[in-house]
Amino acid sequence: MFRRCLAPACLTVLLLVAFFPAGNERAAVSAPGPKAGPAQWAQWRGPGGQGHSDDKAVPLKWSETENVVWKTPLPAGGQSTPIVWGDRIFLTAANERGSERYVVCVRAGDGKLLWKETAAKDVAFEATHAWNGYASASCVTDGAHVYAFFGTAGLFCYDFEGKQAWKHEFGSFANMGGWNTAASPFLFEDLVIQNCDNDRGPKSAPQALVALDKKTGKVRWATPRNQGRGFSTPRLVTVAGGRVDLVLNGPLGLWGYDPRTGKERWHCRRTAGKDMMRFGEPMPVDDGERLFVLSGRPGPWQIVKMPGSGDVTGTHVVHRGQRNPHRDVSSPILWEGKAYVVDRDSRLTCFDVKSGKELYTKPLTNRTSKSLASPIAVRGKLLFLLDDGTTVVVEPGAKFEIVGRNRLGRGKTLDFGASPAVANGRLYLRSQAHLYCIGEKE
């Protein structure tokens, strides 16, 4: 999922904006106010982008018959996280071959499908991976509009009634590995920012971090990265001196940018690992003093003290190691000085962030379950959702302790790949076929 802005002439050719009318299946709704509040999970990994929730009402125990407020069939599959603003939930979805891509709105109160818009149809076939699909990037919202990214099909902006405001096409995101795209759009002030890391090819999208005007979809800045395919989503981090940087993991390492201009402020390269180990898909997490960064493939991890400027590879990496043989699809979670990483095969590793010491590696299950969703922290516990619908509840700390297991669905492999969301006392879990609302019934 760098260094200088693309020349205006290149932008004209590579970054095109197109406008289309809204689609179908719309029910009239009104948008809530523009200010975020406790009922919001407005972006992937929630407020702050670290998977943390301070909600104290979400139950920690549920099943198909316990604490399910509602269960709604979805019109198509996908891996994107439910994005919540007030009484509206937004998801992306796609049909099996990816020829149609949808933006879906569900009412949080009762699970009713309010509208389903066909963002793109007759999309040419693109190879993808079973862990990914065609609707992995999560929406993002500011309370007035919702933004959805579908790779080659484009980035789409809708209002809360399902009316399309604009569409932007970057170019082709087809890649040599057949992984497709997964980086979610990110909002900052009046910008919607998209990571466009991809393999260079015919009519390919620019290998860049691109910011669009969120009202018009026109390019405001574009910073070349030229790192190849990547899947990570940017987040804001307060670094040395109290400055706020836009931080993005990628194939070659961790980069920090000025979020208003896209200008590179610093970078930290991964210093080991072959090319195949440089996906850089997990989102970095931090404790306010250090960043914990994974490569994704079985390669390097780093703990980086908060950077200032320039190349900080030789000055700010305080701990490093190798994740062999672990393959990390989900992003880590950092809680009370410890980083928790669950690999593809559902093995949980705990690191002490200050010392860099690995405290344990333990399996979360004795089944052949995969971990594709990123974990969340709620009510002082860590929740790890596995692809068969099992959520493992872990007590954080230096000692491995499972304190609960909850099960939804029929145990089907690759059914639950979307990360959980929490808003207004409810936990939202998305399978390929259903959206679940977990909460204590009134």
C-alpha positions as CSV (number, residue, x, y, z in Angstrom):
1,M,0.0,0.0,0.0
2,F,7.4,9.8,-3.0
3,R,9.5,12.4,-3.2
4,R,8.3,15.0,-5.6
5,C,4.9,15.9,-7.0
6,L,4.0,14.7,-10.5
7,A,4.4,17.4,-13.2
8,P,1.1,19.0,-14.2
9,A,1.4,17.5,-17.7
10,C,1.7,14.0,-16.3
11,L,-1.3,14.6,-14.0
12,T,-3.4,15.6,-17.0
13,V,-2.6,12.3,-18.8
14,L,-2.6,9.9,-15.8
15,L,-5.1,11.3,-13.4
16,L,-8.5,11.8,-15.1
17,V,-11.7,12.9,-13.5
18,A,-15.1,11.7,-14.8
19,F,-18.7,12.5,-13.6
20,F,-21.6,10.1,-13.8
21,P,-25.2,10.2,-12.5
22,A,-26.3,8.2,-9.5
23,G,-27.4,4.6,-9.8
24,N,-30.2,2.5,-8.5
25,E,-32.0,1.0,-5.5
26,R,-32.1,4.2,-3.5
27,A,-34.3,5.0,-0.4
28,A,-34.4,8.7,0.7
29,V,-32.4,9.4,3.8
30,S,-31.0,12.6,5.3
31,A,-27.3,13.2,6.2
32,P,-26.4,13.8,9.8
33,G,-24.3,16.7,10.8
34,P,-20.7,17.0,9.9
35,K,-19.1,16.6,13.3
36,A,-17.9,13.2,14.5
37,G,-19.0,11.8,17.8
38,P,-19.2,8.6,19.9
39,A,-21.5,6.9,17.3
40,Q,-18.9,7.0,14.6
41,W,-16.5,4.5,13.1
42,A,-15.8,6.7,10.1
43,Q,-12.7,5.0,8.6
44,W,-10.9,1.7,8.5
45,R,-9.5,0.8,12.0
46,G,-11.7,3.5,13.5
47,P,-10.8,6.8,15.2
48,G,-7.0,7.2,15.2
49,G,-6.6,4.3,12.8
50,Q,-5.3,1.9,15.5
51,G,-8.4,-0.3,16.1
52,H,-9.1,1.2,19.6
53,S,-12.6,1.8,21.0
54,D,-13.5,3.4,24.3
55,D,-17.1,2.1,24.0
56,K,-18.1,0.5,27.3
57,A,-21.4,-1.0,26.2
58,V,-20.4,-3.6,23.6
59,P,-20.9,-7.2,24.8
60,L,-18.0,-9.5,24.9
61,K,-20.1,-12.6,24.4
62,W,-22.3,-13.5,21.5
63,S,-23.4,-16.2,19.1
64,E,-26.0,-16.7,16.3
65,T,-28.6,-16.9,19.1
66,E,-27.2,-14.5,21.7
67,N,-26.7,-10.7,21.6
68,V,-27.5,-10.5,17.9
69,V,-29.6,-7.3,17.5
70,W,-30.0,-7.9,13.8
71,K,-28.5,-9.9,10.9
72,T,-29.0,-8.5,7.4
73,P,-28.3,-10.3,4.1
74,L,-25.9,-8.3,1.9
75,P,-26.4,-8.0,-1.9
76,A,-22.9,-9.2,-2.7
77,G,-19.6,-10.2,-1.0
78,G,-16.6,-8.2,0.1
79,Q,-13.9,-7.8,2.7
80,S,-14.4,-4.1,3.5
81,T,-15.1,-3.0,7.1
82,P,-18.5,-1.5,8.0
83,I,-18.1,2.2,8.2
84,V,-20.6,3.8,10.7
85,W,-21.8,7.4,11.0
86,G,-24.9,7.8,13.3
87,D,-27.6,5.6,11.9
88,R,-25.9,4.9,8.6
89,I,-23.5,2.0,7.8
90,F,-21.6,1.9,4.5
91,L,-19.9,-1.0,2.8
92,T,-18.4,-1.8,-0.5
93,A,-19.3,-5.1,-2.3
94,A,-18.8,-6.8,-5.7
95,N,-20.2,-9.6,-7.7
96,E,-18.2,-12.9,-7.9
97,R,-16.2,-11.9,-11.1
98,G,-15.8,-8.3,-10.1
99,S,-17.7,-7.0,-13.2
100,E,-20.0,-5.0,-10.9
101,R,-18.9,-2.9,-7.9
102,Y,-21.4,-1.6,-5.3
103,V,-21.6,0.9,-2.5
104,V,-24.2,-0.2,0.1
105,C,-25.9,1.7,2.8
106,V,-27.6,0.0,5.8
107,R,-29.6,1.6,8.6
108,A,-27.9,0.9,11.9
109,G,-31.1,0.9,13.9
110,D,-32.7,-2.1,12.3
111,G,-30.4,-3.4,9.6
112,K,-32.6,-2.3,6.7
113,L,-30.9,-1.9,3.3
114,L,-31.5,1.7,2.5
115,W,-29.7,1.8,-0.9
116,K,-27.3,-0.1,-3.1
117,E,-25.6,1.9,-5.8
118,T,-23.8,0.3,-8.8
119,A,-20.6,2.3,-8.8
120,A,-19.2,0.4,-11.8
121,K,-20.4,-2.2,-14.2
122,D,-19.0,-4.2,-17.1
123,V,-15.6,-3.9,-15.4
124,A,-13.0,-5.9,-17.4
125,F,-11.8,-9.0,-15.7
126,E,-8.9,-8.5,-13.2
127,A,-7.0,-11.3,-11.4
128,T,-7.3,-11.2,-7.7
129,H,-6.6,-13.4,-4.7
130,A,-9.0,-15.4,-2.6
131,W,-8.0,-13.5,0.5
132,N,-8.8,-10.2,-1.2
133,G,-11.5,-10.1,-3.8
134,Y,-12.8,-7.0,-5.5
135,A,-14.2,-5.0,-2.6
136,S,-11.5,-5.0,0.1
137,A,-10.9,-1.2,0.5
138,S,-13.2,0.2,3.2
139,C,-15.2,3.4,2.7
140,V,-14.5,6.6,4.6
141,T,-17.0,9.3,5.5
142,D,-17.1,12.9,6.8
143,G,-20.8,12.7,7.8
144,A,-21.9,14.4,4.6
145,H,-20.4,12.2,1.9
146,V,-19.0,8.7,1.6
147,Y,-15.9,7.8,-0.5
148,A,-15.3,4.3,-1.9
149,F,-12.3,3.0,-3.8
150,F,-12.4,0.1,-6.4
151,G,-8.9,0.2,-7.9
152,T,-9.1,0.4,-11.7
153,A,-12.8,1.2,-11.6
154,G,-12.0,4.4,-9.7
155,L,-12.7,6.4,-6.5
156,F,-16.3,7.3,-6.0
157,C,-18.1,10.0,-3.9
158,Y,-21.7,9.7,-2.8
159,D,-23.9,11.7,-0.6
160,F,-25.9,10.1,2.2
161,E,-28.9,9.6,-0.1
162,G,-26.9,7.6,-2.5
163,K,-26.5,10.2,-5.2
164,Q,-23.1,10.2,-6.9
165,A,-21.2,13.5,-6.6
166,W,-18.1,12.5,-8.6
167,K,-15.9,9.7,-9.9
168,H,-12.2,9.7,-10.4
169,E,-10.2,7.2,-12.5
170,F,-6.5,6.8,-11.8
171,G,-5.7,4.2,-14.4
172,S,-5.1,0.4,-14.3
173,F,-4.2,-1.3,-11.0
174,A,-3.7,-4.7,-12.5
175,N,-0.6,-6.2,-11.0
176,M,1.7,-9.1,-11.8
177,G,0.9,-11.0,-8.7
178,G,-2.9,-11.0,-9.2
179,W,-3.6,-9.5,-5.8
180,N,-5.8,-6.5,-6.9
181,T,-6.2,-3.5,-4.5
182,A,-7.0,-3.1,-0.8
183,A,-5.8,0.4,0.3
184,S,-8.7,2.4,1.8
185,P,-9.2,6.1,1.1
186,F,-8.3,8.6,3.9
187,L,-9.7,12.0,4.7
188,F,-7.8,15.0,5.9
189,E,-9.4,18.5,6.0
190,D,-10.8,19.1,2.5
191,L,-8.8,16.2,0.9
192,V,-9.5,12.6,0.2
193,I,-6.1,10.8,0.0
194,Q,-5.5,7.5,-1.9
195,N,-2.5,5.2,-1.8
196,C,-1.9,4.2,-5.5
197,D,1.0,1.8,-5.0
198,N,0.9,-0.7,-7.9
199,D,3.0,-2.6,-10.5
200,R,3.9,-0.5,-13.5
201,G,2.2,-1.6,-16.7
202,P,0.2,-0.5,-19.7
203,K,-2.1,2.4,-18.8
204,S,-1.2,1.9,-15.1
205,A,-2.2,4.3,-12.4
206,P,0.6,6.5,-11.2
207,Q,2.8,4.9,-8.5
208,A,1.9,7.7,-6.1
209,L,0.1,9.0,-3.1
210,V,-2.7,11.1,-4.5
211,A,-4.9,13.8,-2.9
212,L,-8.2,14.8,-4.4
213,D,-10.4,17.7,-3.5
214,K,-13.2,15.9,-1.6
215,K,-15.9,18.2,-3.0
216,T,-14.9,18.0,-6.7
217,G,-12.6,14.9,-7.1
218,K,-10.0,17.1,-8.8
219,V,-6.3,16.4,-8.1
220,R,-4.8,18.7,-5.5
221,W,-1.4,17.0,-5.2
222,A,0.3,13.7,-6.2
223,T,3.6,12.5,-4.8
224,P,5.5,9.8,-6.6
225,R,6.4,6.7,-4.6
226,N,7.6,4.2,-7.3
227,Q,7.8,1.3,-4.9
228,G,5.6,-1.2,-6.8
229,R,2.5,-2.9,-5.5
230,G,1.3,-2.0,-2.0
231,F,-1.9,-2.3,0.0
232,S,-1.5,-0.2,3.1
233,T,-3.8,2.7,4.2
234,P,-2.3,6.0,5.5
235,R,-2.9,7.3,9.0
236,L,-2.1,10.5,10.9
237,V,0.7,10.2,13.6
238,T,2.0,12.9,15.9
239,V,5.8,12.7,15.6
240,A,8.8,14.4,17.1
241,G,8.2,18.0,18.0
242,G,4.4,17.5,18.0
243,R,4.1,17.7,14.3
244,V,1.3,15.7,12.6
245,D,2.4,13.6,9.7
246,L,0.6,11.4,7.2
247,V,2.4,8.0,7.6
248,L,2.2,5.3,5.0
249,N,3.7,1.8,5.1
250,G,4.8,0.4,1.7
251,P,7.0,-2.1,-0.1
252,L,10.3,-0.4,0.7
253,G,9.5,0.9,4.2
254,L,7.7,3.6,6.2
255,W,7.3,7.1,4.8
256,G,6.1,10.3,6.4
257,Y,4.4,13.2,4.5
258,D,3.0,16.6,5.0
259,P,-0.7,15.8,4.7
260,R,-1.6,19.2,3.2
261,T,1.0,19.2,0.4
262,G,2.2,15.6,0.0
263,K,5.8,16.6,0.5
264,E,8.0,13.9,1.9
265,R,9.2,14.7,5.4
266,W,11.1,11.5,6.3
267,H,11.4,7.8,5.5
268,C,12.7,4.7,7.2
269,R,13.7,1.8,4.8
270,R,13.4,-1.8,5.6
271,T,17.0,-2.9,5.6
272,A,16.6,-6.7,5.0
273,G,14.5,-9.1,3.0
274,K,14.1,-10.0,-0.6
275,D,11.8,-8.2,-3.0
276,M,9.1,-10.8,-2.4
277,M,9.1,-9.8,1.3
278,R,8.3,-6.1,0.8
279,F,4.5,-5.9,0.6
280,G,4.3,-3.5,3.4
281,E,0.5,-3.9,3.7
282,P,-0.1,-3.8,7.5
283,M,-0.8,-0.3,8.9
284,P,1.8,0.9,11.4
285,V,0.7,1.5,15.0
286,D,2.3,3.7,17.7
287,D,2.3,4.4,21.5
288,G,3.1,8.1,21.1
289,E,6.8,7.5,21.3
290,R,7.5,4.7,18.9
291,L,6.1,3.2,15.7
292,F,5.7,-0.6,15.3
293,V,6.0,-1.6,11.7
294,L,5.6,-4.9,9.8
295,S,6.5,-5.8,6.3
296,G,3.6,-8.2,5.8
297,R,5.5,-11.0,4.1
298,P,7.8,-13.2,6.2
299,G,10.4,-10.5,6.5
300,P,11.5,-7.6,8.8
301,W,9.7,-5.8,11.6
302,Q,10.9,-2.6,13.1
303,I,10.3,-0.4,16.1
304,V,11.1,3.2,15.1
305,K,11.3,6.1,17.5
306,M,9.2,9.1,16.3
307,P,11.1,10.6,13.4
308,G,11.9,14.2,12.6
309,S,13.1,14.6,9.0
310,G,15.1,13.0,6.2
311,D,16.4,9.4,6.1
312,V,16.0,8.1,9.6
313,T,16.8,4.4,8.8
314,G,20.2,4.6,10.5
315,T,19.2,6.8,13.4
316,H,15.7,6.0,14.6
317,V,15.3,2.2,14.3
318,V,15.6,1.1,17.9
319,H,14.7,-2.6,17.5
320,R,14.3,-4.9,14.5
321,G,13.8,-8.6,13.7
322,Q,12.5,-11.1,11.3
323,R,9.0,-12.5,11.0
324,N,10.0,-15.8,9.5
325,P,8.0,-17.9,8.9
326,H,5.0,-15.6,9.7
327,R,2.9,-14.1,6.9
328,D,1.0,-11.0,8.3
329,V,-2.1,-10.0,6.4
330,S,-3.9,-8.1,9.2
331,S,-2.5,-5.0,10.9
332,P,-1.1,-5.2,14.5
333,I,-2.7,-3.7,17.5
334,L,-0.7,-1.8,20.2
335,W,-2.1,-1.7,23.8
336,E,-0.4,-0.6,27.0
337,G,3.2,-0.9,25.7
338,K,2.8,-4.2,23.9
339,A,2.2,-4.9,20.2
340,Y,0.1,-7.9,19.2
341,V,0.5,-9.5,15.8
342,V,-1.7,-12.3,14.5
343,D,-0.3,-14.0,11.4
344,R,-2.2,-15.7,8.5
345,D,-2.3,-19.0,10.4
346,S,-3.8,-17.4,13.5
347,R,-0.6,-17.5,15.6
348,L,-0.5,-14.5,18.0
349,T,2.8,-12.9,18.8
350,C,3.2,-10.3,21.6
351,F,6.1,-7.9,21.6
352,D,7.2,-5.5,24.4
353,V,7.6,-2.3,22.4
354,K,10.1,-0.6,24.7
355,S,12.6,-3.5,24.8
356,G,11.7,-5.1,21.5
357,K,11.5,-8.5,23.2
358,E,9.1,-11.2,21.9
359,L,7.1,-12.3,24.9
360,Y,5.2,-15.2,23.4
361,T,3.9,-16.8,20.2
362,K,0.8,-18.9,20.7
363,P,-2.0,-20.3,18.4
364,L,-5.4,-18.7,18.8
365,T,-7.1,-21.9,17.7
366,N,-6.5,-25.5,17.0
367,R,-8.4,-25.2,13.7
368,T,-7.0,-24.4,10.3
369,S,-8.5,-20.9,10.5
370,K,-6.9,-17.9,8.9
371,S,-6.6,-14.3,10.3
372,L,-7.3,-11.7,7.6
373,A,-9.2,-9.1,9.6
374,S,-7.4,-6.6,11.8
375,P,-8.0,-6.8,15.6
376,I,-9.7,-4.2,17.8
377,A,-9.4,-3.3,21.4
378,V,-12.7,-2.8,23.3
379,R,-13.5,-2.8,27.1
380,G,-9.8,-3.5,27.8
381,K,-9.8,-6.8,25.8
382,L,-8.4,-7.6,22.4
383,L,-10.7,-9.1,19.8
384,F,-9.3,-11.3,17.0
385,L,-11.8,-12.2,14.3
386,L,-10.9,-15.4,12.3
387,D,-12.1,-16.2,8.8
388,D,-14.4,-19.0,10.0
389,G,-16.5,-16.6,12.1
390,T,-14.7,-17.2,15.4
391,T,-13.8,-14.2,17.5
392,V,-11.1,-14.9,20.1
393,V,-11.1,-12.6,23.1
394,V,-7.6,-12.1,24.6
395,E,-6.6,-10.6,27.9
396,P,-3.8,-8.2,27.1
397,G,-0.5,-8.6,29.0
398,A,2.8,-10.4,29.0
399,K,1.1,-13.8,29.6
400,F,-1.0,-15.4,26.9
401,E,-4.6,-15.7,28.1
402,I,-7.8,-16.4,26.1
403,V,-10.8,-15.2,28.0
404,G,-13.6,-15.9,25.5
405,R,-14.6,-17.4,22.1
406,N,-17.6,-16.3,20.1
407,R,-18.9,-17.9,16.9
408,L,-21.0,-16.7,14.0
409,G,-21.7,-18.4,10.7
410,R,-21.2,-22.0,9.7
411,G,-17.4,-22.2,10.0
412,K,-16.8,-21.6,6.3
413,T,-13.3,-20.7,5.3
414,L,-12.6,-17.1,4.1
415,D,-16.1,-16.1,5.2
416,F,-15.1,-13.3,7.6
417,G,-12.3,-11.2,6.2
418,A,-13.5,-7.7,7.1
419,S,-12.2,-6.0,10.2
420,P,-14.8,-5.3,13.0
421,A,-16.3,-1.9,13.7
422,V,-17.7,-0.5,17.0
423,A,-20.1,2.4,17.3
424,N,-22.8,3.5,19.8
425,G,-22.6,0.3,22.0
426,R,-22.8,-2.0,19.0
427,L,-20.2,-4.3,17.3
428,Y,-20.5,-4.8,13.6
429,L,-19.1,-7.9,11.9
430,R,-19.3,-8.6,8.2
431,S,-19.3,-11.9,6.5
432,Q,-19.4,-12.5,2.8
433,A,-23.2,-12.9,3.0
434,H,-24.4,-11.0,6.0
435,L,-23.8,-7.9,8.2
436,Y,-24.2,-8.6,12.0
437,C,-25.1,-6.1,14.6
438,I,-23.9,-7.3,18.1
439,G,-25.3,-5.6,21.2
440,E,-27.4,-6.1,24.3
441,K,-31.0,-6.1,23.3
442,E,-33.2,-3.5,25.0
